[in-house]
Every structure is written in structure tokens, then in C-alpha cells.
Amino acid sequence: MFRPLSVFLGWRFSRARRRNRFISFISVASILGIAIGVGALILGLSAMNGFERELENRILSVLPHGQLHTADGPVTGWRDMASEMEAAPGILAVSPYVPLEGLLSKGAKLKAVQLQGVVPELESRVSELTPYLGGASLTVLVPGERGLILGKAIADQLELEVGDRVSLLLPAPGSQGFGSPRRHSFTLQGIVSIGGQLDTVLGYTHLQDAQELKALGDAIAGFHLRVNEVLAADRLTMNAGMGLPAPFYVSSWMESQGNVYRDIQLVRTLMIVVLLLVMAVASFNIVSTLVMAVNEKKGDIAILKTMGAGPWQIRGAFMVQGLLNGVTGVLIGGALGLLLATRLSELVAGLERLTGHQFLNPEVYFIDFIPTEFHWADLWLVTGSALLLIFIATLYPAWRAGKLLPRQLLGEA
């Protein structure tokens, strides 16, 4: 069977038993270093992919992408405004809202909340809450029935279950927050369980009930918007509100949750840089291995050159030897990273049960578990980068081996 001389020699050199055990130790250490670096980078990128997925599927599917809040008090004629905005470029859905800021009371327990009075049919187009309502939907909110949907953390704090009655303390309309609050009775008709910080802030009631409690008639306080490009939410929301007859303050999810997105991107970048440096250090251990291998095989190099082997054949042999060690590390690290990345959530959950410690506090982070999402593109990117570093690491010792002359080698021998 035909095999190029360089490949044959590199294969024999890598499999031959070395007289110097220290060379073997450095070789194994470089393989393990490359494997750990490749596996860790694949695992880290999968975790970052998971955080981005949860940000998109949980926060950005539930929270409005954009928000317009009236600057001069409640506005009427909101249906015409909503139709006009839905015709604007990039706007997928528009829903009116009225905020209700007050205290929920159940027995001796109190919880400050900011409820959103919404039209269930319209808000469902902006916020995809149904998957987190345990089989219910926003349509359980019926005008006149004083129904509530609350985040799970709020319901747990007040020890509420679906069907329980709860009191909402609100300032009297026009009181500007002064005077005795008025008590209004509501029924809990749904619990939003997203898992994370959103469970501590979400609360909904029907728009007509909110309008009645604030004596607004048919007026509203603003609009929730859903756009087709979440990273352009500010611009699209601004454009949609430009032609409205009343002035509005413009905000988007980037103001409340943009730091989460930026943190994910920053951590991803730092992690790639750090772990590539780890792989670079491990890869350049191959330099030490090949330099010592060249010194150990000076006699073999002299014989091969005497028999007619050219400099590039000698160089190719040591490059193949180094690449074989590197490829071994890359394969081990890639397999390890793939295995762990697809099971990361289960492994961390098991570790949390074993230690009794929760790594992500839902009161601080937007989720309460470590997510993961493996992408094959990440595997090819990481392994390709590692192989490039390994190839670069083999160049100097291989070039040095090719420049050695038989008379020098035999003279030293």
C-alpha cells in the first residue's frame, strides 16, 4: 500500500517507544491540555448558546419588545393609533395597556406590584404567556370579573393558589397618592411560571377593569409592541410612534434586559479568548516535545538523509508526528465536549441536588438553571482553531529538523 514517506515516518516516530521518558510525559501533557481546552470551550459555548436561547424564548417572548408610554396623560382613540402602528415597518403586533401600581394583600402578607391592564386577545399577540400558564391563557381575564394573573414568585410569597381571593390596595383616582387607599377584591385566575426574575414582577388584569379602577373611561396609558428584529427594537418602536397624534416616551427591552444580552456576549468573548490561550499553551507544548524528539532522533535523521531523504520529507515527518498528537487531543476534547454539552443541564441539576446549593438565584438571574444548546458549528470552529494552532506549533521544530546536515549529525554522534 502506497504511503508518503513523511506520513510513514511521522506515524512510526509517534508510535516508537522513546528512550527519554520526559518526552513521553510532555507529549501526554500536551494531548491532555488540548483535550481539556477543546472540551471546555465547546462546553462554554454551548452554555452561552443556552443562555441566548432562554433569553429569546423566555424574556423576549414574554416581555414586549418595545413600549410607548404617554407623555401627557391618558389618551383616547387608541384603536386607530394601534392600527396605524401595525402598518409601520417591522411592527408585528400592538397592544394597549394601563398600569396599576399598588399593594396586594392576603391576610398579614403584603406585596408591592405593578399590574398591567391589557386586552387578552391583543396582548397574546405581543407576549407568548400561554406556555407558562399551566394550560391556561390570558383569555381567562374577563372584563368585570376582576381577575388576576400573577408571577409564581408573587403567588408563593402571598401563599396564593388559583381561585383564591386577594385584595389590591390602590390610591383613589385623582388623589395623586395621598389619602387612604381603596381596597379592591380580585380573584387569582392564573399563575405565570417562567422560572427566574420575571416571576417576581409579572402581573396582569383586564384592561377594562384597570380603566374602571383608575376612572379612565376608554383611555389608555400606552402600548406594548412586538417587532420582527429584536436588536432594532428601539429604532422600530421610535419609527412606529413618530406619526401618532400624542407624544409618547419610547423604551424597549434593551433598557430593562439589555444588560443580560450584553453580559452574555461579553462572557462569550472573554471565554473564547481565555480558552484559546489555554489551547495555545497546550499546543505549544508540542514544540517542546518535537524539539526533544528531533534531538533524540538525530541519528535516524542522518541515516535518512544519507539514504536520499530530502529536507521537506524530514520536516513533514515531524509535522505529522506533532499533528498526530494534536489530533488525538482534539478528538478526545471534541468527544468530551459533545457529551458534556448535551447533558450539561442534567449534570448541573444533579450537582445542585447533591450539594444543596442553587447556582443561579432566580431573584437575581432571569432563569434558575444552567441551560445548554449544542451547535455543530461551534464544534467545527473550536476543533478547526485548535488544529490551526497545532499546525503552527509544529513548524519551528520541523523546520529545524530539515536544516540539519548529515555530517553535523554524525559528527555529534
VEXDREN-2710 file (C-alpha; in Angstrom, 1 decimal):
% VEXDREN-2710
k/r/px/py/pz
1/MET/0.0/0.0/0.0
2/PHE/1.4/3.4/-1.0
3/ARG/2.1/5.8/1.8
4/PRO/4.1/9.1/1.5
5/LEU/7.4/8.8/3.3
6/SER/6.7/11.7/5.6
7/VAL/3.4/10.2/6.8
8/PHE/5.0/6.8/7.3
9/LEU/7.9/8.2/9.3
10/GLY/5.7/10.5/11.3
11/TRP/3.5/7.6/12.2
12/ARG/6.5/5.4/13.2
13/PHE/8.1/8.2/15.2
14/SER/4.9/8.8/17.1
15/ARG/4.4/5.1/17.9
16/ALA/8.0/4.3/18.7
17/ARG/9.0/3.8/22.4
18/ARG/11.1/6.7/23.5
19/ARG/14.3/6.4/25.4
20/ASN/13.6/9.7/27.2
21/ARG/10.5/9.2/29.4
22/PHE/10.3/13.0/29.9
23/ILE/9.5/13.4/26.2
24/SER/6.6/11.0/26.7
25/PHE/5.4/12.9/29.7
26/ILE/5.4/16.3/27.8
27/SER/3.6/14.6/24.9
28/VAL/0.8/13.2/27.1
29/ALA/0.6/16.6/28.9
30/SER/0.1/18.5/25.6
31/ILE/-2.6/16.0/24.5
32/LEU/-4.5/16.4/27.8
33/GLY/-4.1/20.2/27.7
34/ILE/-5.5/20.3/24.2
35/ALA/-8.3/18.0/25.1
36/ILE/-9.3/20.0/28.2
37/GLY/-9.1/23.3/26.3
38/VAL/-11.3/22.0/23.4
39/GLY/-13.8/20.3/25.7
40/ALA/-14.1/23.3/27.9
41/LEU/-14.6/25.8/25.0
42/ILE/-17.3/23.6/23.4
43/LEU/-19.0/23.3/26.8
44/GLY/-18.8/27.0/27.5
45/LEU/-20.1/28.0/24.0
46/SER/-23.0/25.6/24.5
47/ALA/-23.9/27.2/27.8
48/MET/-23.8/30.6/26.2
49/ASN/-26.0/29.4/23.4
50/GLY/-28.4/28.1/26.0
51/PHE/-28.5/31.5/27.8
52/GLU/-29.2/33.2/24.5
53/ARG/-32.0/30.7/23.7
54/GLU/-33.6/31.2/27.1
55/LEU/-33.3/35.0/26.8
56/GLU/-35.1/34.8/23.4
57/ASN/-37.6/32.1/24.4
58/ARG/-38.4/33.3/27.9
59/ILE/-37.7/37.0/28.3
60/LEU/-38.2/38.2/24.7
61/SER/-41.2/36.0/24.1
62/VAL/-42.9/37.3/27.3
63/LEU/-41.8/40.9/27.6
64/PRO/-42.9/43.4/25.0
65/HIS/-40.0/44.3/22.6
66/GLY/-41.0/47.9/22.6
67/GLN/-43.2/50.2/24.8
68/LEU/-44.8/53.6/24.2
69/HIS/-45.9/55.4/27.3
70/THR/-48.0/58.6/27.0
71/ALA/-46.2/61.8/28.0
72/ASP/-49.3/64.0/28.6
73/GLY/-51.6/61.7/30.5
74/PRO/-54.1/59.0/29.2
75/VAL/-55.1/59.1/25.6
76/THR/-58.2/58.0/23.8
77/GLY/-58.7/56.8/20.3
78/TRP/-56.2/54.0/20.9
79/ARG/-57.7/51.6/18.3
80/ASP/-56.9/54.0/15.4
81/MET/-53.4/54.5/16.8
82/ALA/-52.8/50.8/17.1
83/SER/-53.9/50.2/13.5
84/GLU/-51.6/52.9/12.3
85/MET/-48.6/51.5/14.2
86/GLU/-49.3/47.9/13.0
87/ALA/-48.9/49.3/9.5
88/ALA/-45.4/50.6/10.3
89/PRO/-42.4/48.7/9.0
90/GLY/-41.1/46.0/11.4
91/ILE/-44.1/46.1/13.8
92/LEU/-45.8/42.7/14.2
93/ALA/-48.4/43.4/16.9
94/VAL/-49.6/46.2/19.1
95/SER/-51.5/46.0/22.4
96/PRO/-52.8/48.8/24.7
97/TYR/-52.2/48.8/28.4
98/VAL/-53.0/50.6/31.7
99/PRO/-50.6/50.2/34.6
100/LEU/-51.9/49.6/38.1
101/GLU/-49.4/50.2/40.9
102/GLY/-50.5/49.1/44.4
103/LEU/-50.2/46.6/47.1
104/LEU/-51.6/43.0/47.0
105/SER/-52.8/41.9/50.4
106/LYS/-53.6/38.4/51.7
107/GLY/-54.0/38.2/55.4
108/ALA/-51.0/39.8/57.0
109/LYS/-48.9/39.4/53.9
110/LEU/-48.3/42.4/51.5
111/LYS/-46.6/42.6/48.2
112/ALA/-46.0/45.7/46.0
113/VAL/-46.9/45.1/42.4
114/GLN/-47.3/46.9/39.1
115/LEU/-50.1/45.1/37.2
116/GLN/-50.7/45.6/33.5
117/GLY/-54.3/46.1/32.4
118/VAL/-54.4/44.5/29.0
119/VAL/-56.8/43.2/26.3
120/PRO/-56.1/39.5/26.4
121/GLU/-56.6/38.9/22.7
122/LEU/-54.2/41.7/21.7
123/GLU/-51.6/41.1/24.4
124/SER/-51.4/37.4/23.4
125/ARG/-50.0/38.6/20.1
126/VAL/-47.3/40.6/21.9
127/SER/-46.5/38.3/24.8
128/GLU/-46.4/34.5/24.5
129/LEU/-47.5/33.7/28.0
130/THR/-49.6/30.6/27.3
131/PRO/-46.8/28.1/27.6
132/TYR/-46.1/29.3/31.1
133/LEU/-49.7/29.5/32.4
134/GLY/-50.1/25.7/33.0
135/GLY/-52.6/25.2/30.2
136/ALA/-54.5/28.5/30.7
137/SER/-54.2/31.7/28.7
138/LEU/-54.7/35.4/29.0
139/THR/-58.3/34.9/27.9
140/VAL/-59.2/33.8/31.4
141/LEU/-59.3/37.5/32.2
142/VAL/-62.9/38.6/31.6
143/PRO/-63.9/42.2/31.9
144/GLY/-65.9/42.9/35.1
145/GLU/-64.8/39.8/36.9
146/ARG/-61.7/41.4/38.5
147/GLY/-59.4/38.5/37.6
148/LEU/-55.6/38.5/38.1
149/ILE/-52.7/36.6/36.6
150/LEU/-49.6/36.7/38.7
151/GLY/-46.0/35.5/38.6
152/LYS/-45.3/32.4/40.6
153/ALA/-42.9/34.1/43.0
154/ILE/-45.6/36.7/43.9
155/ALA/-48.2/34.0/44.3
156/ASP/-45.8/31.9/46.5
157/GLN/-44.9/34.9/48.6
158/LEU/-48.6/35.6/49.3
159/GLU/-49.4/31.9/49.6
160/LEU/-52.0/32.1/46.8
161/GLU/-53.5/29.4/44.6
162/VAL/-55.7/29.7/41.5
163/GLY/-59.2/30.6/42.6
164/ASP/-58.1/32.5/45.8
165/ARG/-59.3/35.9/46.6
166/VAL/-56.8/38.7/47.2
167/SER/-57.1/42.4/47.9
168/LEU/-55.5/45.1/45.8
169/LEU/-54.8/48.4/47.6
170/LEU/-54.9/51.4/45.2
171/PRO/-54.9/55.2/45.7
172/ALA/-58.2/56.8/44.9
173/PRO/-58.4/58.2/41.4
174/GLY/-57.1/61.8/41.3
175/SER/-55.6/61.6/44.8
176/GLN/-52.0/61.7/43.5
177/GLY/-51.1/59.0/46.0
178/PHE/-52.4/61.0/49.0
179/GLY/-55.2/59.9/51.4
180/SER/-56.4/56.4/52.4
181/PRO/-56.0/53.7/49.7
182/ARG/-59.0/51.9/48.5
183/ARG/-59.3/48.1/48.7
184/HIS/-60.5/46.2/45.7
185/SER/-61.1/42.4/45.7
186/PHE/-59.7/40.3/42.9
187/THR/-59.6/36.6/42.1
188/LEU/-56.4/34.8/41.1
189/GLN/-57.2/33.1/37.8
190/GLY/-53.7/32.1/36.6
191/ILE/-50.1/31.8/37.7
192/VAL/-47.2/32.5/35.3
193/SER/-44.3/30.1/36.0
194/ILE/-41.3/31.1/33.8
195/GLY/-38.5/30.4/36.3
196/GLY/-36.4/33.3/37.2
197/GLN/-36.7/37.0/37.9
198/LEU/-39.8/37.6/35.7
199/ASP/-41.9/35.5/38.2
200/THR/-41.3/38.3/40.7
201/VAL/-42.7/41.1/38.6
202/LEU/-45.3/39.9/36.2
203/GLY/-49.0/40.6/36.9
204/TYR/-52.0/41.1/34.6
205/THR/-55.6/42.1/34.8
206/HIS/-58.2/43.0/32.1
207/LEU/-57.9/46.5/30.5
208/GLN/-61.5/47.4/31.3
209/ASP/-61.0/46.6/35.0
210/ALA/-57.9/48.7/35.1
211/GLN/-59.6/51.6/33.3
212/GLU/-62.6/51.4/35.7
213/LEU/-60.3/51.4/38.8
214/LYS/-58.4/54.5/37.5
215/ALA/-61.6/56.2/36.2
216/LEU/-60.1/56.5/32.7
217/GLY/-63.1/55.6/30.6
218/ASP/-61.8/54.3/27.3
219/ALA/-58.4/56.0/27.7
220/ILE/-55.1/54.1/28.0
221/ALA/-51.6/54.9/29.2
222/GLY/-49.6/53.4/26.4
223/PHE/-48.8/50.5/24.0
224/HIS/-46.8/47.3/24.0
225/LEU/-45.2/46.4/20.7
226/ARG/-43.7/43.3/19.2
227/VAL/-41.2/43.8/16.4
228/ASN/-39.5/41.5/13.8
229/GLU/-35.9/42.5/14.7
230/VAL/-35.4/42.4/18.5
231/LEU/-32.0/44.1/18.3
232/ALA/-33.6/47.0/16.4
233/ALA/-36.5/47.4/18.8
234/ASP/-35.6/50.9/19.9
235/ARG/-35.5/52.2/16.3
236/LEU/-38.6/50.4/15.1
237/THR/-40.6/51.5/18.2
238/MET/-39.5/55.1/17.7
239/ASN/-40.5/55.0/14.0
240/ALA/-43.9/53.5/14.9
241/GLY/-44.6/56.3/17.4
242/MET/-43.4/59.2/15.2
243/GLY/-46.7/59.8/13.4
244/LEU/-49.1/59.4/16.4
245/PRO/-51.2/62.5/17.4
246/ALA/-50.0/62.4/21.0
247/PRO/-46.4/62.4/22.4
248/PHE/-45.1/59.2/23.9
249/TYR/-42.0/58.1/25.7
250/VAL/-40.2/55.3/23.9
251/SER/-38.5/52.4/25.6
252/SER/-37.6/48.8/24.7
253/TRP/-36.5/45.5/26.2
254/MET/-32.9/46.7/25.9
255/GLU/-33.4/49.1/28.8
256/SER/-34.6/46.5/31.2
257/GLN/-32.9/43.4/29.9
258/GLY/-30.2/44.6/27.6
259/ASN/-27.6/44.2/30.2
260/VAL/-28.3/40.5/30.2
261/TYR/-27.7/40.3/26.5
262/ARG/-24.6/42.3/26.7
263/ASP/-23.3/40.2/29.6
264/ILE/-23.8/37.0/27.6
265/GLN/-21.9/38.4/24.7
266/LEU/-19.1/39.7/26.9
267/VAL/-18.7/36.4/28.8
268/ARG/-18.7/34.5/25.4
269/THR/-15.9/36.7/24.1
270/LEU/-13.8/36.5/27.2
271/MET/-14.3/32.8/27.4
272/ILE/-13.2/32.3/23.8
273/VAL/-10.1/34.4/24.3
274/VAL/-9.1/32.7/27.6
275/LEU/-9.7/29.1/26.4
276/LEU/-8.0/29.8/23.1
277/LEU/-5.0/30.9/25.1
278/VAL/-5.2/27.7/27.1
279/MET/-5.2/25.7/23.9
280/ALA/-2.3/27.8/22.6
281/VAL/-0.2/27.0/25.6
282/ALA/-1.1/23.3/25.4
283/SER/-0.5/23.3/21.6
284/PHE/2.9/24.9/22.0
285/ASN/3.9/22.1/24.4
286/ILE/4.1/20.2/21.2
287/VAL/7.1/22.5/20.3
288/SER/8.9/21.2/23.3
289/THR/8.0/17.6/22.5
290/LEU/9.2/17.9/18.9
291/VAL/12.4/19.7/19.7
292/MET/13.4/17.0/22.2
293/ALA/12.2/14.3/19.6
294/VAL/14.5/15.9/17.0
295/ASN/17.5/15.8/19.4
296/GLU/16.7/12.2/20.2
297/LYS/16.5/11.1/16.6
298/LYS/19.5/12.9/15.2
299/GLY/21.0/9.5/14.2
300/ASP/17.8/8.5/12.4
301/ILE/17.7/11.8/10.6
302/ALA/21.4/11.4/9.5
303/ILE/20.7/7.9/8.1
304/LEU/17.5/9.0/6.3
305/LYS/19.3/12.0/4.7
306/THR/22.2/9.7/3.7
307/MET/19.7/7.4/2.0
308/GLY/18.3/10.3/0.0
309/ALA/15.5/11.8/2.1
310/GLY/15.0/15.4/1.4
311/PRO/14.7/18.3/3.9
312/TRP/10.9/18.6/3.3
313/GLN/10.4/14.9/3.8
314/ILE/12.1/15.1/7.2
315/ARG/10.2/18.2/8.1
316/GLY/6.9/16.6/7.0
317/ALA/7.7/13.6/9.2
318/PHE/8.0/15.7/12.4
319/MET/5.0/17.8/11.4
320/VAL/2.9/14.6/11.0
321/GLN/4.2/13.4/14.4
322/GLY/3.1/16.7/16.1
323/LEU/-0.2/16.7/14.3
324/LEU/-1.0/13.2/15.3
325/ASN/-0.5/14.1/19.0
326/GLY/-2.6/17.2/18.5
327/VAL/-5.4/15.5/16.6
328/THR/-5.6/12.9/19.4
329/GLY/-6.2/15.7/21.9
330/VAL/-8.7/17.4/19.6
331/LEU/-10.7/14.2/19.2
332/ILE/-10.7/13.4/22.9
333/GLY/-11.7/17.0/23.7
334/GLY/-14.3/17.2/21.0
335/ALA/-16.0/14.0/22.1
336/LEU/-15.8/15.0/25.8
337/GLY/-17.2/18.5/25.0
338/LEU/-20.1/17.0/22.9
339/LEU/-21.0/14.5/25.6
340/LEU/-21.0/17.1/28.4
341/ALA/-22.6/19.9/26.4
342/THR/-25.7/17.8/25.6
343/ARG/-26.1/16.8/29.3
344/LEU/-25.0/20.0/31.0
345/SER/-28.4/20.9/32.4
346/GLU/-28.9/17.5/33.9
347/LEU/-25.4/17.3/35.3
348/VAL/-25.7/20.7/37.0
349/ALA/-29.1/19.9/38.3
350/GLY/-27.8/16.7/39.8
351/LEU/-24.9/18.6/41.3
352/GLU/-27.3/21.1/42.9
353/ARG/-29.3/18.3/44.4
354/LEU/-26.1/16.7/45.7
355/THR/-24.7/19.8/47.3
356/GLY/-28.0/21.5/48.2
357/HIS/-26.8/24.7/46.6
358/GLN/-28.5/26.5/43.7
359/PHE/-26.0/28.1/41.3
360/LEU/-28.5/30.6/39.8
361/ASN/-30.7/32.5/42.2
362/PRO/-34.0/33.3/40.5
363/GLU/-34.3/36.6/42.4
364/VAL/-31.0/37.7/40.7
365/TYR/-30.9/35.9/37.4
366/PHE/-33.5/35.7/34.7
367/ILE/-33.5/31.9/34.9
368/ASP/-32.9/29.4/37.8
369/PHE/-31.0/26.7/35.9
370/ILE/-27.9/26.3/33.7
371/PRO/-29.1/26.0/30.1
372/THR/-27.3/24.3/27.2
373/GLU/-27.6/24.2/23.4
374/PHE/-25.0/22.4/21.4
375/HIS/-24.3/23.7/17.9
376/TRP/-22.2/21.7/15.4
377/ALA/-20.8/24.9/14.0
378/ASP/-19.2/25.6/17.4
379/LEU/-17.6/22.1/17.3
380/TRP/-16.1/22.7/13.9
381/LEU/-14.9/26.2/14.8
382/VAL/-13.2/25.0/18.0
383/THR/-11.6/22.0/16.5
384/GLY/-10.5/23.9/13.4
385/SER/-8.9/26.6/15.6
386/ALA/-7.2/24.0/17.7
387/LEU/-5.8/22.2/14.7
388/LEU/-4.5/25.5/13.2
389/LEU/-2.7/26.3/16.5
390/ILE/-1.2/22.8/16.5
391/PHE/-0.1/23.1/12.9
392/ILE/1.7/26.4/13.7
393/ALA/3.3/24.8/16.7
394/THR/4.9/22.1/14.5
395/LEU/6.6/24.5/12.1
396/TYR/9.7/25.6/14.0
397/PRO/10.9/22.1/15.2
398/ALA/10.1/20.6/11.8
399/TRP/12.0/23.4/10.0
400/ARG/14.9/22.9/12.4
401/ALA/15.0/19.2/11.7
402/GLY/15.0/19.7/8.0
403/LYS/18.1/22.0/8.1
404/LEU/20.3/19.5/10.0
405/LEU/23.1/18.2/7.8
406/PRO/24.3/14.5/8.0
407/ARG/27.9/15.5/8.7
408/GLN/26.8/17.6/11.7
409/LEU/24.6/14.8/13.0
410/LEU/27.2/12.1/12.5
411/GLY/29.9/14.4/14.0
412/GLU/27.8/14.9/17.1
413/ALA/27.1/11.2/17.3
END
